[in-house]
Each structure stands twice: as structure tokens, then as C-alpha cells.
Amino acid sequence: MAQYIMPLMNDIPQLHSVYIFSNNKSQHEEWTTKWQKIKNVHTNIDDLCQVLKTGIKQFNQDSISVSFVPVNEMASTGNLNQLEPTFMYTQIFKDILLDMKHDEQAIKQFIDYCRKNNSMSPINIDRFEKNYQAQSAIWCYTSFNIYSMLNYALRTLDADGIITMGFFMCRLHQEIQQLHQQQFNTDHGEPFIVYRGQGLLISDFEKLQKLKGGLISFNNFLSTSTDKEVSIGFAQGALGNGDMVGILFIMSIDPCIKSTPFASIKEESYFKEEEEILFSMHTVFRVNVIKQMDNTNILYQVELELTSDDDHQLRLLTDRIREEASGSTGWRRLGTLLLIISQFNKAEELYNVLLEQKSDESEKAYYYHQLGYIKHNQGDYKKAILYYEQGHKIKQKTLPSNHRSLGASYINIGCVYSTTGEYLKALSYYEKALKIQEKTLLSNHPSLAILHDNIGLVYDQIRKYLKALSYNEKALEIRQKTLPSNHPDLAASYSNIGSVYNRMGEYSKALSYCEKAFEIQQKTLPSNHPDLASSYNNIGIVYKNMGEYSKALSYCEKAFEIQQKTLPSNHPDLASSYNNIGSVYNRMGEYSKALSYHEKAFEIRQKTLPSNHPSLATSYNSIGTVYNKMGEYSKALSYYEKDLEICEKTLPSNRPSLATSYNNIGLVYDNMEEYSKALSYLERALDILQHALPPTHPSIKNVKESIEIVKEKS
């Protein structure tokens, strides 16, 4: 039976290893060699159980979250001590969770979480519930499956898992710290060596090979051993996986270095026979030597040295994000951090609980504000406005009319109206906010930068590009004076300026700014952050306009991949990505693919946006363009007219979007050989463009050429 099931199971990514139990071992020895995931055939149940235990431990060893910094990146900054975003965000999680008070309810929530998610077997959950108070956290950590759960949560930045296990992480850290103080003299301690064997993915090993002199960080609690042979066993154990290289880490430890605490846990551990040294979270080492241990290129020895060094630039950034994740309570700080890393569902759950618990009006106003921000990011704009207005009403009753917090409310409401395409309403709220902020804030305050950016975005949408550029550049100027050079808000400014240059037809400038934004975001944000998706989209759109369609498609698809994982299926940003990919396929002449993507975008927008929203006009325009290219002119004309109908209702008569609509209708009439109508629409388009755009803009040139062609035909 097993040999018939394996072809169906082998490619399931969640399946790591297969073990076969049979009375007849010889029957399976030949066919099992064809499948890499099959580890062995066993005839004895006790042997199988022991192998399974070892296999699980091997898997946990191999899957610990590790951060690298390649040499070329360090050289480019002149600094050898940089760390990746995963380290930074989990470090801040750790700081917040260790600072919070945890009660009996936290243990109950953890047990409920384990039962709900099948994180441990029912027997182990019952054992944990019974023994947790009586036993040390170290005993529980080594006895149950908690190290595996923590590893997964920290590796994937799973906020739910990290928060639920926060009480345990706190207690485990404290126990390691206490043992460290008892066991080591931090003034005169002698250096010593510990070992760790594990597998590394080949892709990660390639990063490691470039790392000599640089830093590697282990983002979980780190298990090491004083027994070299045991560690070599784990390094060799990874060799059965063709995607991995076996690594023996040889770690030189100087107790005098003030860094992450560590301790021998032999007396506290469930496994008394193991010579384990356990480090608390976020241990950082410098990579000294990497050398081959055999002749197969799959087993290596890596010499590490414990270090307390940290990157000056990253420390500035981390301190800044710590400031932004500030608050009067640990819960407030935690909520803010969840928003920074886009864990909106978990943040919403947290704020709803806090809202129910609070009677203080100012606290309620704050939580309504946070919930409004969450709903805005989730694409639920009606609820976003509702929450923001509830918070704003409380502030109006309790604060002076020029209080800066009222200015923040105006900005938030304006942001939602900007997203829903109600640009004049948005501008009205932004102007109210600007009056307050100019009276109450210093000229280089970060909040003024945000407001200038928002006003710039509105002017960009209504095609007043020079005004947009002026506001976006003012925002950039403030941020350059007040923020570290790799802060995500600087990336936002670069991105916004790039977007304006793209619309102005200055594509090389646009690409330069978009790439600056992307470079910062890659270094400072989690890999699935929405801002990274936006940058992929922005760069893709510029490449499309430059005629580099394969590059454009690659970037737009990367954006779509992130959004599919992180957004609801009907989110407007997904519609934008569908539309962008469709536009690239249209330029490539793959019209059926283009139509499919544009129709998916239209379907989302029709369900989630008002009937006269500019994005619906964009969808009508995109679908019309594809039908025009396919020679289905009557269908194209129908969609273009729907686009024009929305634009005429929602835009002033001199906006370039109207010119696009007139131009497209003119081109369809040209294809239908109705030349007088074609000429009429094209001339209307040209008149608008000449008043709204720089004379060198490609759109003006294209319309002029179309007019000449139609005149020749007529």
C-alpha cells in the first residue's frame, strides 16, 4: 500500500519525513530508495519510536530562525555589524513581553491555544497544565513540544503564537538569567567552547559562506552542547535531506562579554543525561572560520565567537521603532508593534478586548483610532470611518479645539476618503489638520512629514503633479533631517516621489526613487510586509512604461504573491495587482490573459467600491483597451464610455484621466473608420494634456501622432 501512496504524498511541502513500519523489511528495501523523504523501514516498534524522537529533534535543530549579513552588504555601509529585520522585530517582541505582567489567565490562554491548534498531544497538554507551577520552565521547555512551537512562531513572526507563549518566554528567560548569575563569573570567567550540529538549507549556506567576519544571529532560545560527538551526530543527521548541508558550529564563549544570558541546564532539564548549554533568545556570534569536514561538500565546520557588538545604524533604527512602539502599558506597546509588522487581525482582537475593559474616555478614543487604522488597512472603509469618527467625537468633547490629537483624527479620516477616491473631502480634512499642526508642532516634526505626504498623494491622484511633488519633497526634507537613513518612512517618501515622476513620464527618475524605497524596505521590513508589495508594484509599473515587460511582470507577480498571503481575497490592493499584471500582458500582446486579470480586478472593485470610484473607471478603461486590441470595437467602446461617465462625474474638466478616456474613445472610432468622431475625441484629449502636462510628456507626443494618422485617413 505504501508504495502506491508515496507518489501522491511526496510533493506535499508540509510532509518532511516518512518512516515505514512493516514485518517484512526486505519487501520495501528496493522501492523506498526512489523516495528521498522515506528515511527507513522498521520492524520493531520501540526502534521506530526512538527514531521518530530523534527525527523530530533533528527537524527542530534544522529549522531554527537564523539571520545573516553578507560581507558585500557590510562593506557597502562601512560597518561589520548589521542584522536582518527578523532579528529586530523578534527582539522588540521580546523586550515588550518581558516587560509585561503575566497572570494565571495567560497559562489558561496558552492551554486553550494548544488544544485549539493541536500544538501538543492531549496527554502532554494535560501534563503541562498539571505540572507547570510545580516544575521549572526549563523542565517544561525540554519535556514538552514547546521549543518546537516557539521556533515556528519566531521563524514565521506568528504574532498569535508569540503573544500566547509570552508568559512562558518571560519565565524561561528569567530562569536562564538566574542560572547564568549562579554559574559564571562575568568579571574573571574563563572562555570555553560549546557545539551545535544542524542542517542549513543550501541557499542559507551560500549566505553563510559569504559571512566570514560578519554576524549570525539565532532568533530563538538556542540549544548547544559541550559534547562534540552529539553535535556532530546532528550535523550528519541533516545529510539525508538533499536540500541541506550539515553544519557543526563550534562556538567560543567568553563569560565576561555582556550579551544574551546562557546557562548549563543539566540539573534542570527533563533530559538529565544531556550536556546542554541553553542561550536565551537573540544570541549573536561573529563568524571566524568556515571549513570542510569531509570530501563530500555537504559537511562543514563553522567557528563562531560570541559577540556583544551591534550595528550602529540598525541600533538607531531599532531604537526609533521602539519609540514608535511606545505606550503607557505593555499592551499598548504590543498593539503598536503588531500594526508595524501588519498583524492586523491580532491587533484588532487585542484592541477590542482592551476597549471592553476601559472606562476612561481618552483611552477609548485611542482604541477607536487604532481600530479605524486596522479597518482602513483591511479595506473595510465604512467601518474605518465609523471608528475614526467615534474616536474624534470623544476628542472634541474632551480636548481644546487646536489639540494636536484632533489634527491626527482629521488626517486619519482624510486618508480613508483619499483611498475611496473622494479626493476633495480628503483635501478638506488634511487642510484642517495642517492648520492645527502648523500651530502646535515644530517645523521638522515627523507628523508634518506624514501630512505633507498625504496631501501630495491627493494632488498626485487629481493629476496636479507639480503640487504633488512639492508636498512629497517637503515630507522627504523633514524626514532626512530627523530619521536614520534606512527608516521605513524615508522609503515611503522615495516611493511617493517615484510615483509622481512615473505619472509625469520621467521614468528613469521614477525608477531611481522607487529602487531607493525598495532597498530600505528589503533591509528593514519582514518579507511579507504590504509596503514591500507596493514597491514591487511601483517598480513593475515603471518597467511597463519603459517597455521592459518581462521585468515588469516579474515585479508585479512578486507583489501579488505577498498580497495573496497577507490580504483578504477582496482587498482593493489585490485588485490593483490584478490590474497591473493584466496591463503588462496587454502590452505583451497576450490579450486573453490580460482580460482574465482585468476582469478579476473589476470583480473585486465592483463588490467593494462605490459605483463612481476612480478605480472602477480604471477597470472599465483597462478592459476596453484589451477589447480594442482584440478587434472587438463595440465592446471596447461600451467599456470606454462607462469609464468616461465616471471620470466626467468625479473629475474636473481639465484632468489627464479625462484626456485618457477621450483618447481611447478616439482610437476606437479610428478603428471603426468613423474618422470625424475619432478626430473630435483626440483633439479634446490633446487640449487637456497640453494644459496639464509638461510639453515633453510622452502622452502628448502619442496623441499628436494619432491625430496626424486620422487626418491622413480622412
Buried (B, 14 or more C-beta within 10 A) or exposed (E): EBBEEBEEEBEEEEEBBBBBEEEEBEBBEEEBEEBEBBBBBBEEEEEBEEBBEEBBBBBBBBBBBBBBBBBEBBEEBEBBBBBBBBBBBBBBBBBBBBEBEBEEEBBEBBBEBBEEEEBBEEEBBEBBBEEBEEBBBBBBBBBBBBBBBBBBBBBBBBBBBBBBBBBBBBBBBBBBBEBBEEEBEEEEBEEEEBBBBBBBBEEBBBBBBBBBEBBBBBBBBBBBBBBBEBBBBBBBBBBBBEEBBBBBBBBBBBBBBEBBBBBBBBEBBBEEEBBBBBBBBBBBBBBEEBEEBEEEEBBBBBBBBBBEEBBEBBBBBBEBBBEBBEBEEBBBBBBBBBBBBBBBBBBBBBBEEBBEEEEEEEBBBBBBBBBBBBBBBBBBBEBBBBBBBBBBEBBEEEBEEEBBBBBBBBBBBBBBBBBBBBBEBBBBBBEBBBEBBEEBBEEEBBBBBBBBBBBBBBBBBBBBBEBBBBBBBBBBBBBBEBBBEBBBBBBBBBBBBBBBBBBBBBBEBBBBBBBBBBBBBBBBBBEBBBBBBBBBBBBBBBBBBBEBBEBBBBBBBBBBBBBEEBBBEEBBBBBBBBBBBBBBBBBBEBBEBBBBBBBBBBBBBEEBBBEBBBBBBBBBBBBBBBBBBBEBBEBBBBBBBBBBBBBEEBBEEEBBBBBBBBBBBBBBBBBBEBBEBBBBBBBBBBBBBBEBBEEEBEBBEBBBEBBEBBEEEE
